[in-house]
Amino acid sequence: MHEPTPTASEAPAASAAPAVPKDGAPPQGPTLFDWEFATDPYPAYAWLREHSPVHRTKLPSGVEAWLVTRYADARQALADQRLSKNPAHHAEPAHAKGKTGIPGERKAELMTHLLNIDPPDHTRLRRLVSKAFTPRRVAEFTPRVQELTDHLIEQFASRGEADLIHEFAFPLPIYAICEMLGVPREDQDDFRDWAGMMIRHGGGPRGGVARSVKQMRTYLGELIHRKRDDLGNDLISDLIRASDHGDHLTEAEATAMAFILLFAGFETTVNLIGNGVHSLFMNPDQRTRLQDSLAAGESALLESGIEELLRYDGPVELATWRFATEPLTLGGQEVAAGDPVLVVLAAADRDPERFADPDTLDLSRTDNQHLGYGHGIHYCLGAPLARLEGQTALATLLTRLPDLELAVPPNELRWRGGLIMRGLRTLPVKFTARNP
């Protein structure tokens, strides 16, 4: 549950090719945001880190923004309160603001959540939400996450093949966060449909994302209204109960927070699981180490391994939008007031100035202060839940389906388009069929 708010309408499209440099000019930069880049952005990010670490570019949406690619600059930017999360600070005309967040969130009146506000409002809301979304609540939910994981695997174990994205990585966090929020089970498939539309990133019908956002907002508002009269042992009930010196979440704030907890909580975990399994497939020695460790009943390598998978090929490629509230200098570049700034977590987490052998997957890496969960006041509130789901999913898959392997050549896999998130469209696998 990092800060995901992907701009779903921004599918990759080739940026304008840079001019051929003349003698003595800087080397020609890489093409960004085309399909080849989406498949493997890391060589392009390595070039940017070396030659243009704070790089101004035009995004596929037409919005111009600064990309921050070095670890030190990224960490500074994530904590710099001159970089606002509030889209009102964007210098572009009002119509452009819809290109920098979740399609439809403005019309659905869902802007008052933690990813769009600054202190003191952010401080107040985070304090209230933290009273409900506690590490203890996540820990108590561990057995249910295991049950959901086992149930999903049992649905395809006897077939000997599956698409791990659609049949496992996607439904697991949807059903988990729905149960934590207190969404009745008979309504959870509706959430699965709405969430599925949101992660298609332009692959669905025109306007489908905005419609799904509106439907989810309407449902959550009605659910919160009902729960006020019948509070239960769930996250929405705790959001309603949350207070601080007499200060409560308004119904609109509670709705927006429930929405972003769900929205921020599912796609990041989908991609954590999908990218994590893919990385293990591409690094069989590390997979073998992990399976041997699990077979021995150990947990240390699984715990450090999840952090390394987040660093190596994490689910959030770029942190969500920030806007300069005043002129500032970042990585030697002058950033004007109103300019959008995008911190490239995927680039920062492979910075050789911070990580030894950054392009090598090492599940036992201990010096691993990656930025996959962010940094500063917007550090991921749901990091404990993401860790729980990721560890449970990988451990159970590798234990119950030990001969799991890709069912297609790696070059046939396709990555979803979009600006903020990084994840596979599908992950076809095969294994020895087993009775549930």
Secondary structure as UniProt FT lines:
FT   TURN            8..9
FT   TURN            23..24
FT   HELIX           35..39
FT   HELIX           42..51
FT   STRAND          54..58
FT   TURN            60..61
FT   STRAND          64..68
FT   HELIX           71..79
FT   TURN            81..82
FT   STRAND          83..84
FT   HELIX           87..89
FT   HELIX           94..99
FT   TURN            103..109
FT   TURN            114..115
FT   TURN            119..120
FT   HELIX           121..132
FT   HELIX           135..140
FT   HELIX           142..156
FT   TURN            157..160
FT   STRAND          161..163
FT   HELIX           165..169
FT   HELIX           171..181
FT   HELIX           185..187
FT   HELIX           188..198
FT   TURN            199..202
FT   TURN            206..207
FT   HELIX           208..227
FT   TURN            228..229
FT   HELIX           235..241
FT   STRAND          243..244
FT   TURN            245..246
FT   STRAND          247..248
FT   HELIX           251..282
FT   HELIX           284..295
FT   TURN            296..297
FT   HELIX           300..313
FT   STRAND          322..324
FT   STRAND          328..330
FT   TURN            331..332
FT   STRAND          333..335
FT   TURN            337..338
FT   STRAND          340..343
FT   HELIX           345..348
FT   TURN            349..350
FT   TURN            352..354
FT   TURN            358..359
FT   TURN            363..364
FT   TURN            372..373
FT   HELIX           376..378
FT   TURN            381..382
FT   HELIX           383..400
FT   TURN            402..403
FT   STRAND          405..406
FT   HELIX           410..412
FT   STRAND          428..430
//
